[in-house]
């Protein structure tokens, strides 16, 4: 019978060494299956070490029967279930938590072949359900871990992209300031040269007038701003502090006002933020011109898009 039960355990997928140890310890198919499930996560060395410790522990040695007494079965005092052997009692205690057992002289009849087959099918079904549940849980855990990994990766990419955009804004602002400082320095030099030239001219004229015995020419008055009389001339592009852009998107047209010192890169970022579109270039129909990534570092004033312009977003 033991060899048949052992073959059954092997058919159910248990390791031979573990199956042999289970039959040796329990002697019953049902109890052996339960014991194998309990020690599923332990190695053979750990199981043998636990057995050796239990043999030397006086609390694990059952009391001997009194002379003349012979136990035929065991009865659970908590649920009344009759059990054929100590192995079945241990298995019952493990599964239910019941600890009150008593010996009985009543002998339990052995299972018939049909009962054995039904019991075996039930054990196989429970084992398959347990393994299937473990496999499904592993699949769910794996799926959850993958979702966490993807979310973490996306958040990391978003942070890197945000930092990259901030660095691009910072670089564009630094280049714009550097160019403005350079223009201001050139204008200052030009003004100094013009002032020195005018001073030399006036000094020459004064000396000439003194030699000829006539009064020196009067110093020229500073140029005043135009009055209300007469037509007002249009302001040059350099006089504007703001420009209005009409942006044609695939989803429709939008109008936005920007500082003339705003770079085209900042305009593209604003369009992306408002519409979600990735801007690669801008096209101006009149005069015909394409502004691509090379021009994104220049300001709207430098690109001649002041005081207004119409651009097609590509």
Residue frames as qw, qx, qy, qz and C-alpha x, y, z in Angstrom:
[[0.000, 0.886, 0.464, 0.000, 0.00, 0.00, 0.00],
 [0.327, -0.770, 0.084, 0.542, 2.85, 2.34, 0.89],
 [0.381, -0.132, 0.576, 0.711, 4.47, 1.93, -2.51],
 [0.180, 0.628, 0.663, 0.365, 1.14, 2.65, -4.20],
 [0.167, -0.931, -0.252, 0.206, 0.74, 5.82, -2.14],
 [0.421, -0.540, 0.322, 0.653, 4.33, 6.74, -2.98],
 [0.340, 0.223, 0.661, 0.630, 3.63, 6.31, -6.69],
 [0.028, 0.833, 0.540, 0.118, 0.55, 8.48, -6.27],
 [0.292, -0.844, -0.009, 0.450, 2.63, 11.24, -4.69],
 [0.407, -0.256, 0.526, 0.702, 5.13, 11.02, -7.54],
 [0.235, 0.521, 0.690, 0.445, 2.29, 11.23, -10.08],
 [0.107, -0.917, -0.373, 0.094, 1.08, 14.36, -8.30],
 [0.403, 0.809, -0.098, 0.416, 4.44, 16.01, -9.04],
 [0.533, -0.812, 0.234, -0.047, 6.22, 15.73, -5.70],
 [0.260, 0.676, -0.686, 0.075, 9.97, 15.13, -5.49],
 [0.816, -0.038, -0.576, -0.031, 10.88, 11.45, -4.82],
 [0.405, 0.117, -0.642, 0.640, 13.06, 12.12, -1.77],
 [0.288, -0.158, 0.295, -0.897, 10.41, 14.34, -0.21],
 [0.770, -0.108, -0.301, -0.552, 7.64, 11.87, -1.08],
 [0.720, 0.004, -0.669, 0.184, 9.56, 8.96, 0.50],
 [0.177, 0.112, -0.570, 0.795, 10.23, 11.02, 3.63],
 [0.493, -0.165, 0.050, -0.853, 6.55, 12.00, 3.83],
 [0.835, -0.108, -0.437, -0.317, 5.37, 8.37, 3.63],
 [0.581, 0.076, -0.672, 0.453, 8.01, 7.33, 6.16],
 [0.006, -0.113, 0.461, -0.880, 6.88, 10.01, 8.62],
 [0.524, 0.008, 0.137, -0.841, 3.11, 9.91, 8.07],
 [0.195, 0.018, 0.981, 0.010, 2.30, 6.49, 6.56],
 [0.337, 0.632, 0.660, -0.227, -0.95, 7.90, 5.15],
 [0.407, 0.421, 0.448, 0.675, -1.54, 9.52, 1.77],
 [0.102, -0.892, -0.331, -0.292, -3.73, 12.36, 3.06],
 [0.536, -0.803, 0.030, 0.258, -1.42, 13.23, 5.93],
 [0.671, -0.110, 0.336, 0.651, 1.61, 12.91, 3.65],
 [0.289, 0.641, 0.387, 0.596, 0.15, 15.43, 1.19],
 [0.291, -0.931, -0.176, -0.131, -0.61, 17.83, 4.01],
 [0.666, -0.587, 0.160, 0.431, 2.90, 17.49, 5.43],
 [0.591, 0.184, 0.381, 0.687, 4.46, 18.07, 1.99],
 [0.083, 0.826, 0.314, 0.460, 2.43, 21.26, 1.62],
 [0.490, -0.863, -0.061, 0.106, 3.59, 22.45, 5.05],
 [0.607, -0.519, 0.341, 0.496, 7.30, 21.95, 4.28],
 [0.668, 0.654, 0.285, 0.209, 7.09, 23.12, 0.66],
 [0.205, 0.941, -0.161, 0.215, 9.36, 26.12, 1.23],
 [0.536, -0.701, 0.471, 0.007, 11.96, 24.24, 3.29],
 [0.463, 0.535, -0.698, -0.106, 15.02, 22.32, 2.10],
 [0.878, -0.131, -0.459, -0.030, 15.63, 18.66, 3.02],
 [0.478, 0.176, -0.545, 0.666, 18.46, 19.69, 5.34],
 [0.260, -0.308, 0.255, -0.879, 16.16, 22.04, 7.23],
 [0.814, -0.229, -0.237, -0.479, 13.49, 19.32, 7.54],
 [0.818, -0.013, -0.525, 0.235, 15.97, 16.74, 8.85],
 [0.239, 0.260, -0.477, 0.805, 17.45, 19.25, 11.31],
 [0.508, -0.319, 0.097, -0.795, 13.95, 20.00, 12.66],
 [0.891, -0.151, -0.367, -0.219, 13.25, 16.26, 13.02],
 [0.641, 0.125, -0.568, 0.501, 16.50, 15.71, 14.91],
 [0.058, -0.295, 0.378, -0.876, 15.65, 18.54, 17.29],
 [0.701, -0.272, -0.099, -0.652, 12.16, 17.18, 17.85],
 [0.841, -0.047, -0.537, 0.039, 13.51, 13.72, 18.76],
 [0.473, 0.067, -0.553, 0.682, 15.61, 15.20, 21.58],
 [0.275, -0.315, 0.140, -0.898, 12.79, 17.41, 22.88],
 [0.011, 0.134, 0.937, -0.321, 10.93, 15.61, 25.70],
 [0.403, 0.355, 0.328, -0.777, 7.79, 17.60, 25.02],
 [0.549, 0.359, -0.444, -0.610, 7.40, 15.95, 21.59],
 [0.212, 0.107, -0.971, -0.004, 7.48, 12.33, 22.87],
 [0.642, -0.342, -0.274, -0.629, 3.93, 10.96, 23.36],
 [0.483, -0.378, 0.649, -0.450, 3.01, 9.24, 26.58],
 [0.190, 0.086, -0.966, -0.155, 2.90, 5.45, 26.52],
 [0.669, -0.323, -0.357, -0.567, -0.43, 3.69, 26.83],
 [0.529, -0.437, 0.575, -0.445, -1.29, 2.10, 30.14],
 [0.060, -0.170, 0.980, 0.079, -0.89, -1.68, 30.41],
 [0.279, 0.366, 0.877, -0.137, -3.79, -3.55, 28.85],
 [0.348, 0.741, 0.239, -0.522, -5.07, -0.51, 26.87],
 [0.445, 0.070, 0.636, 0.627, -5.08, -0.49, 23.09],
 [0.264, 0.595, 0.092, -0.754, -6.14, 2.55, 21.12],
 [0.567, 0.375, 0.689, 0.250, -7.96, 1.84, 17.89],
 [0.276, 0.681, 0.345, 0.584, -8.53, 5.48, 16.79],
 [0.232, -0.188, -0.288, 0.910, -8.47, 9.12, 17.84],
 [0.012, 0.784, 0.600, 0.159, -11.37, 11.53, 18.32],
 [0.191, 0.328, -0.056, 0.923, -11.19, 15.33, 18.05],
 [0.171, -0.489, -0.703, 0.487, -12.82, 16.76, 21.16],
 [0.066, 0.394, 0.049, -0.916, -13.64, 20.05, 19.44],
 [0.490, 0.259, -0.350, -0.755, -15.44, 18.84, 16.30],
 [0.806, -0.021, 0.478, -0.349, -16.01, 15.10, 17.05],
 [0.703, 0.542, -0.397, -0.232, -14.21, 13.88, 13.93],
 [0.893, -0.287, 0.341, 0.061, -12.80, 10.34, 14.17],
 [0.313, 0.790, -0.513, -0.124, -9.24, 9.85, 12.93],
 [0.970, 0.090, -0.226, -0.014, -7.54, 6.59, 12.02],
 [0.806, 0.017, -0.219, 0.549, -3.96, 7.45, 13.07],
 [0.395, -0.681, -0.105, 0.608, -1.72, 9.96, 14.82],
 [0.326, -0.008, 0.435, 0.839, -0.62, 11.17, 11.40],
 [0.053, -0.615, -0.602, -0.507, -4.20, 12.06, 10.53],
 [0.389, -0.803, -0.383, 0.237, -4.61, 13.75, 13.91],
 [0.426, -0.422, 0.128, 0.790, -1.50, 15.87, 13.28],
 [0.167, 0.246, 0.551, 0.780, -2.77, 16.81, 9.84],
 [0.213, -0.744, -0.594, -0.221, -6.22, 17.68, 11.27],
 [0.435, -0.722, -0.225, 0.488, -4.64, 19.82, 13.99],
 [0.370, -0.181, 0.295, 0.862, -2.50, 21.65, 11.43],
 [0.029, 0.384, 0.596, 0.705, -5.45, 22.47, 9.18],
 [0.351, -0.718, -0.514, -0.313, -8.06, 23.33, 11.84],
 [0.001, 0.564, -0.402, 0.721, -6.04, 24.47, 14.85],
 [0.819, -0.445, -0.092, -0.349, -7.84, 21.91, 17.05],
 [0.207, 0.538, -0.744, 0.338, -5.67, 20.53, 19.86],
 [0.580, -0.232, 0.579, -0.524, -8.07, 18.50, 22.03],
 [0.676, 0.206, -0.638, -0.305, -7.75, 14.83, 20.98],
 [0.620, -0.346, 0.604, -0.362, -8.58, 11.66, 22.88],
 [0.108, 0.227, -0.939, -0.235, -7.96, 7.98, 22.17],
 [0.770, 0.039, 0.113, -0.627, -10.83, 5.66, 21.35],
 [0.464, -0.170, 0.869, 0.022, -11.18, 1.90, 21.32],
 [0.704, 0.554, 0.334, -0.294, -13.51, 2.12, 18.32],
 [0.479, -0.174, 0.630, 0.586, -11.82, 0.81, 15.18],
 [0.432, 0.635, -0.046, -0.639, -12.45, 2.74, 11.98],
 [0.835, 0.284, 0.460, 0.099, -13.09, 0.57, 8.96],
 [0.377, -0.281, 0.463, 0.751, -10.56, 1.01, 6.13],
 [0.404, 0.537, -0.096, -0.735, -11.58, 2.91, 3.04],
 [0.799, 0.340, 0.495, 0.014, -13.07, 1.00, 0.15],
 [0.535, 0.072, 0.458, 0.706, -11.47, 1.24, -3.30],
 [0.131, 0.753, 0.457, 0.454, -14.13, 3.68, -4.42],
 [0.368, -0.914, -0.131, 0.112, -13.60, 5.84, -1.32],
 [0.623, -0.399, 0.274, 0.614, -9.86, 5.75, -1.90],
 [0.414, 0.372, 0.484, 0.675, -10.30, 6.90, -5.51],
 [0.079, -0.889, -0.359, -0.274, -12.67, 9.69, -4.45],
 [0.525, -0.789, 0.012, 0.320, -10.25, 10.79, -1.74],
 [0.611, -0.138, 0.373, 0.685, -7.36, 10.73, -4.18],
 [0.266, 0.614, 0.463, 0.581, -9.28, 12.82, -6.72],
 [0.271, -0.933, -0.232, -0.049, -10.13, 15.32, -4.00],
 [0.606, -0.585, 0.172, 0.510, -6.46, 15.59, -2.99],
 [0.516, 0.161, 0.456, 0.707, -5.41, 16.10, -6.60],
 [0.074, 0.802, 0.429, 0.408, -8.07, 18.74, -7.12],
 [0.407, -0.897, -0.094, 0.147, -7.08, 20.68, -3.98],
 [0.625, -0.371, 0.300, 0.617, -3.39, 20.47, -4.89],
 [0.401, 0.410, 0.488, 0.658, -4.09, 21.69, -8.44],
 [0.100, -0.909, -0.337, -0.222, -6.21, 24.56, -7.08],
 [0.530, -0.765, 0.049, 0.362, -3.45, 25.56, -4.68],
 [0.571, -0.135, 0.415, 0.695, -0.78, 25.48, -7.39],
 [0.249, 0.627, 0.503, 0.541, -3.04, 27.35, -9.80],
 [0.255, -0.937, -0.237, -0.004, -3.73, 29.99, -7.17],
 [0.572, -0.582, 0.205, 0.541, -0.02, 30.41, -6.50],
 [0.489, 0.173, 0.504, 0.690, 0.68, 30.71, -10.23],
 [0.067, 0.808, 0.449, 0.374, -2.09, 33.30, -10.66],
 [0.405, -0.884, -0.084, 0.216, -0.79, 35.29, -7.69],
 [0.593, -0.304, 0.343, 0.662, 2.72, 35.22, -9.15],
 [0.345, 0.475, 0.521, 0.620, 1.32, 36.51, -12.45],
 [0.142, -0.919, -0.325, -0.171, -0.56, 39.33, -10.68],
 [0.541, -0.724, 0.084, 0.419, 2.53, 40.24, -8.63],
 [0.560, -0.018, 0.436, 0.704, 4.65, 40.29, -11.76],
 [0.179, 0.695, 0.481, 0.503, 2.13, 42.50, -13.56],
 [0.319, -0.926, -0.195, 0.049, 1.96, 44.87, -10.58],
 [0.598, -0.519, 0.225, 0.567, 5.75, 45.10, -10.37],
 [0.462, 0.269, 0.488, 0.690, 5.95, 45.82, -14.11],
 [0.009, -0.863, -0.394, -0.317, 3.37, 48.62, -13.75],
 [0.473, -0.834, -0.011, 0.283, 5.37, 50.12, -10.88],
 [0.610, -0.216, 0.368, 0.668, 8.57, 49.90, -12.95],
 [0.322, 0.536, 0.492, 0.606, 6.94, 51.59, -15.97],
 [0.187, -0.934, -0.283, -0.115, 5.46, 54.35, -13.82],
 [0.568, -0.680, 0.132, 0.446, 8.82, 54.95, -12.16],
 [0.556, 0.055, 0.451, 0.696, 10.57, 55.02, -15.57],
 [0.160, 0.739, 0.451, 0.474, 8.02, 57.51, -16.98],
 [0.345, -0.923, -0.145, 0.089, 8.31, 59.77, -13.94],
 [0.613, -0.449, 0.275, 0.590, 12.11, 59.69, -14.24],
 [0.441, 0.323, 0.501, 0.672, 11.90, 60.52, -17.95],
 [0.031, -0.886, -0.379, -0.265, 9.47, 63.39, -17.25],
 [0.479, -0.816, 0.021, 0.323, 11.83, 64.81, -14.62],
 [0.585, -0.189, 0.408, 0.675, 14.79, 64.56, -17.01],
 [0.293, 0.578, 0.516, 0.560, 12.79, 66.20, -19.81],
 [0.207, -0.941, -0.264, -0.047, 11.69, 69.00, -17.48],
 [0.549, -0.651, 0.186, 0.490, 15.28, 69.60, -16.36],
 [0.535, 0.128, 0.495, 0.673, 16.43, 69.58, -19.98],
 [0.128, 0.791, 0.440, 0.405, 13.83, 72.23, -20.93],
 [0.372, -0.908, -0.091, 0.170, 14.81, 74.38, -17.96],
 [0.597, -0.381, 0.337, 0.620, 18.46, 74.17, -19.01],
 [0.399, 0.422, 0.523, 0.624, 17.50, 75.15, -22.58],
 [0.093, -0.928, -0.317, -0.174, 15.51, 78.14, -21.26],
 [0.525, -0.760, 0.089, 0.372, 18.46, 79.12, -19.08],
 [0.578, -0.090, 0.443, 0.680, 20.93, 78.84, -21.99],
 [0.254, 0.656, 0.494, 0.511, 18.62, 80.82, -24.30],
 [0.247, -0.949, -0.195, 0.005, 18.22, 83.56, -21.69],
 [0.585, -0.575, 0.231, 0.523, 21.98, 83.72, -21.14],
 [0.499, 0.187, 0.503, 0.681, 22.65, 83.98, -24.89],
 [0.077, 0.831, 0.433, 0.340, 19.98, 86.66, -25.26],
 [0.389, -0.897, -0.041, 0.204, 21.47, 88.72, -22.42],
 [0.617, -0.309, 0.363, 0.626, 24.97, 88.29, -23.83],
 [0.383, 0.447, 0.511, 0.626, 23.78, 89.55, -27.21],
 [0.113, -0.927, -0.320, -0.162, 21.92, 92.48, -25.66],
 [0.522, -0.742, 0.107, 0.407, 25.02, 93.45, -23.66],
 [0.572, -0.024, 0.456, 0.681, 27.10, 93.26, -26.84],
 [0.205, 0.700, 0.473, 0.493, 24.66, 95.49, -28.75],
 [0.306, -0.933, -0.180, 0.053, 24.56, 97.98, -25.84],
 [0.601, -0.510, 0.242, 0.566, 28.35, 98.09, -25.72],
 [0.461, 0.263, 0.496, 0.687, 28.55, 98.74, -29.49],
 [0.001, 0.855, 0.406, 0.324, 25.92, 101.50, -29.25],
 [0.464, -0.839, -0.040, 0.280, 27.83, 103.10, -26.41],
 [0.586, -0.236, 0.371, 0.680, 31.08, 103.05, -28.43],
 [0.305, 0.541, 0.518, 0.587, 29.31, 104.54, -31.46],
 [0.181, -0.931, -0.300, -0.101, 27.81, 107.30, -29.33],
 [0.551, -0.677, 0.125, 0.472, 31.22, 108.11, -27.81],
 [0.522, 0.055, 0.469, 0.710, 32.85, 108.27, -31.27],
 [0.132, 0.733, 0.484, 0.460, 30.07, 110.55, -32.56],
 [0.346, -0.915, -0.173, 0.114, 30.38, 112.82, -29.50],
 [0.579, -0.464, 0.265, 0.616, 34.16, 113.08, -29.88],
 [0.423, 0.325, 0.525, 0.663, 33.78, 113.84, -33.59],
 [0.040, -0.870, -0.402, -0.283, 31.23, 116.58, -32.92],
 [0.483, -0.809, -0.022, 0.335, 33.44, 118.07, -30.21],
 [0.561, -0.189, 0.386, 0.708, 36.43, 118.22, -32.60],
 [0.265, 0.582, 0.527, 0.560, 34.28, 119.87, -35.30],
 [0.209, -0.933, -0.282, -0.077, 33.04, 122.56, -32.94],
 [0.559, -0.647, 0.133, 0.502, 36.55, 123.24, -31.64],
 [0.510, 0.100, 0.466, 0.716, 37.88, 123.60, -35.22],
 [0.097, 0.751, 0.472, 0.452, 35.08, 126.00, -36.20],
 [0.386, -0.892, -0.170, 0.162, 35.63, 128.06, -33.04],
 [0.578, -0.427, 0.267, 0.642, 39.37, 128.39, -33.72],
 [0.383, 0.359, 0.524, 0.671, 38.70, 129.37, -37.37],
 [0.080, -0.879, -0.405, -0.240, 36.17, 132.02, -36.29],
 [0.488, -0.787, -0.009, 0.376, 38.66, 133.51, -33.82],
 [0.545, -0.138, 0.397, 0.725, 41.33, 133.76, -36.54],
 [0.191, 0.503, 0.536, 0.650, 38.88, 135.50, -38.87],
 [0.021, 0.007, -0.285, 0.958, 37.72, 137.90, -36.14],
 [0.532, -0.279, -0.352, -0.718, 34.07, 136.84, -36.09],
 [0.613, -0.333, 0.457, -0.552, 31.86, 135.38, -33.41],
 [0.061, -0.164, 0.983, 0.061, 32.08, 131.64, -32.89],
 [0.503, -0.204, -0.605, -0.583, 29.09, 129.60, -34.08],
 [0.605, -0.346, 0.354, -0.623, 26.44, 128.82, -31.53],
 [0.153, -0.150, 0.974, -0.077, 26.37, 125.26, -30.16],
 [0.439, -0.166, -0.656, -0.590, 23.59, 123.18, -31.75],
 [0.590, -0.257, 0.361, -0.675, 20.51, 122.58, -29.64],
 [0.271, -0.069, 0.957, -0.079, 19.65, 119.07, -28.60],
 [0.315, -0.124, -0.703, -0.625, 17.20, 117.36, -30.91],
 [0.442, -0.011, 0.521, -0.730, 13.74, 117.48, -29.41],
 [0.316, 0.261, 0.912, 0.010, 10.97, 114.96, -29.79],
 [0.031, -0.313, -0.587, -0.746, 8.39, 115.60, -32.49],
 [0.271, 0.126, 0.400, -0.866, 5.45, 117.76, -31.48],
 [0.484, 0.424, 0.718, -0.266, 1.81, 117.21, -32.18],
 [0.443, 0.738, -0.067, -0.504, 1.97, 119.37, -35.26],
 [0.330, 0.545, -0.695, -0.333, 2.71, 117.56, -38.49],
 [0.902, 0.020, -0.351, -0.252, 2.36, 113.88, -39.34],
 [0.614, -0.568, 0.532, -0.133, 3.59, 111.36, -36.81],
 [0.462, 0.475, -0.729, -0.172, 6.19, 108.99, -38.21],
 [0.937, -0.194, -0.237, -0.165, 5.79, 105.28, -37.50],
 [0.516, -0.713, 0.473, -0.045, 8.02, 103.91, -34.77],
 [0.433, 0.492, -0.749, -0.095, 11.00, 101.76, -35.74],
 [0.839, -0.162, -0.510, -0.100, 10.98, 98.09, -34.71],
 [0.492, 0.120, -0.592, 0.627, 13.56, 98.83, -32.02],
 [0.217, -0.307, 0.240, -0.895, 11.04, 101.09, -30.26],
 [0.779, -0.273, -0.288, -0.485, 8.57, 98.28, -29.53],
 [0.240, -0.430, 0.778, -0.390, 8.73, 96.28, -26.30],
 [0.593, 0.124, 0.741, -0.290, 6.06, 93.77, -27.28],
 [0.272, 0.217, -0.664, -0.662, 4.99, 91.91, -30.40],
 [0.739, 0.127, 0.411, -0.519, 1.81, 90.04, -31.31],
 [0.015, 0.249, -0.898, -0.362, 2.02, 86.69, -33.06],
 [0.807, 0.158, 0.060, -0.566, -0.76, 84.97, -34.96],
 [0.180, -0.344, 0.919, 0.072, 0.03, 81.25, -34.78],
 [0.772, 0.173, -0.262, -0.553, -1.66, 78.85, -37.21],
 [0.341, -0.272, 0.885, -0.161, -1.95, 75.33, -35.71],
 [0.197, -0.090, -0.896, -0.388, -3.55, 72.19, -37.22],
 [0.139, -0.502, -0.818, 0.244, -6.27, 72.57, -34.57],
 [0.014, 0.919, 0.387, 0.081, -6.92, 76.26, -35.21],
 [0.368, 0.587, -0.133, 0.709, -5.43, 79.73, -34.85],
 [0.529, -0.706, -0.345, 0.320, -4.27, 81.41, -31.66],
 [0.254, 0.791, -0.097, 0.548, -2.94, 84.91, -30.95],
 [0.717, -0.547, -0.232, 0.364, -0.41, 85.57, -28.23],
 [0.105, 0.949, -0.180, 0.238, 1.65, 88.59, -27.14],
 [0.869, -0.185, -0.121, 0.444, 5.34, 88.19, -26.31],
 [0.269, -0.844, 0.192, 0.422, 8.19, 90.43, -25.28],
 [0.603, 0.752, -0.251, -0.091, 10.38, 91.34, -28.25],
 [0.015, -0.653, 0.748, -0.119, 13.28, 89.74, -26.38],
 [0.839, -0.071, 0.473, -0.260, 11.51, 86.37, -26.20],
 [0.086, -0.375, 0.829, 0.406, 13.37, 83.64, -28.09],
 [0.656, 0.128, -0.463, -0.582, 11.66, 81.51, -30.70],
 [0.390, 0.030, -0.903, 0.177, 12.44, 78.49, -28.51],
 [0.119, 0.159, 0.640, -0.742, 10.33, 80.01, -25.71],
 [0.563, 0.206, -0.120, -0.791, 7.49, 80.62, -28.20],
 [0.591, 0.120, -0.754, -0.259, 7.69, 76.95, -29.28],
 [0.202, -0.049, -0.866, 0.455, 7.60, 75.82, -25.64],
 [0.335, 0.180, 0.363, -0.851, 4.53, 77.98, -24.98],
 [0.641, 0.186, -0.397, -0.629, 2.75, 76.47, -27.99],
 [0.487, 0.071, -0.870, 0.031, 3.63, 72.94, -26.83],
 [0.007, -0.095, -0.740, 0.666, 2.36, 73.68, -23.35],
 [0.457, 0.224, 0.166, -0.845, -0.95, 75.12, -24.63],
 [0.748, 0.302, -0.249, -0.537, -1.70, 72.62, -27.41],
 [0.833, -0.226, 0.504, -0.030, 0.44, 69.55, -26.67],
 [0.803, 0.590, 0.004, 0.083, 1.99, 69.72, -30.17],
 [0.696, -0.384, 0.252, 0.553, 5.72, 69.19, -30.64],
 [0.336, 0.920, -0.017, -0.199, 6.97, 72.23, -32.58],
 [0.810, -0.014, 0.292, 0.509, 9.78, 71.60, -35.09],
 [0.321, 0.044, 0.256, 0.911, 9.69, 74.84, -37.09],
 [0.221, 0.719, 0.382, -0.536, 7.74, 78.00, -37.96],
 [0.418, 0.302, 0.555, 0.653, 6.92, 79.20, -41.50],
 [0.098, 0.635, 0.172, -0.747, 6.30, 82.84, -42.50],
 [0.596, 0.559, 0.549, 0.177, 4.43, 83.25, -45.78],
 [0.366, 0.780, 0.141, 0.488, 5.31, 86.91, -46.45],
 [0.438, 0.621, -0.600, -0.249, 8.12, 87.40, -46.76],
 [0.960, -0.002, -0.253, -0.115, 8.61, 83.67, -47.29],
 [0.132, 0.604, -0.698, 0.362, 10.91, 82.28, -44.62],
 [0.860, -0.266, -0.432, -0.065, 11.33, 79.12, -42.54],
 [0.198, -0.694, 0.531, -0.444, 12.52, 79.33, -38.92],
 [0.872, -0.069, -0.484, -0.013, 13.90, 75.97, -37.73],
 [0.786, -0.529, -0.197, 0.253, 15.91, 74.80, -34.72],
 [0.591, 0.163, -0.041, 0.789, 18.90, 76.90, -35.83],
 [0.029, -0.538, -0.097, -0.837, 16.82, 80.07, -35.33],
 [0.589, -0.622, -0.506, -0.101, 15.25, 79.02, -32.00],
 [0.588, -0.361, -0.303, 0.657, 17.97, 80.73, -29.97],
 [0.167, 0.214, 0.137, 0.953, 17.31, 84.16, -31.55],
 [0.134, 0.427, 0.537, -0.715, 14.85, 86.70, -30.18],
 [0.391, 0.701, 0.595, 0.025, 11.72, 87.83, -32.00],
 [0.064, 0.928, -0.069, -0.360, 13.28, 91.28, -32.47],
 [0.278, -0.517, 0.671, 0.453, 16.40, 89.79, -34.03],
 [0.388, 0.212, 0.850, 0.285, 14.28, 87.69, -36.40],
 [0.103, -0.017, -0.324, -0.940, 12.28, 90.75, -37.54],
 [0.264, -0.466, -0.823, -0.191, 8.99, 89.48, -36.07],
 [0.164, -0.536, -0.437, 0.703, 8.13, 92.89, -34.55],
 [0.342, -0.203, 0.515, -0.760, 5.63, 94.52, -33.99],
 [0.796, 0.117, 0.403, -0.437, 3.50, 91.62, -35.31],
 [0.177, 0.375, -0.828, -0.377, 3.80, 88.51, -37.44],
 [0.887, 0.059, 0.100, -0.448, 1.84, 85.53, -38.71],
 [0.011, 0.482, -0.874, -0.058, 3.49, 82.12, -38.40],
 [0.885, 0.009, -0.304, -0.353, 2.47, 78.58, -39.40],
 [0.505, -0.536, 0.648, -0.194, 3.43, 76.00, -36.77],
 [0.747, 0.328, -0.543, -0.197, 5.04, 72.85, -38.16]]
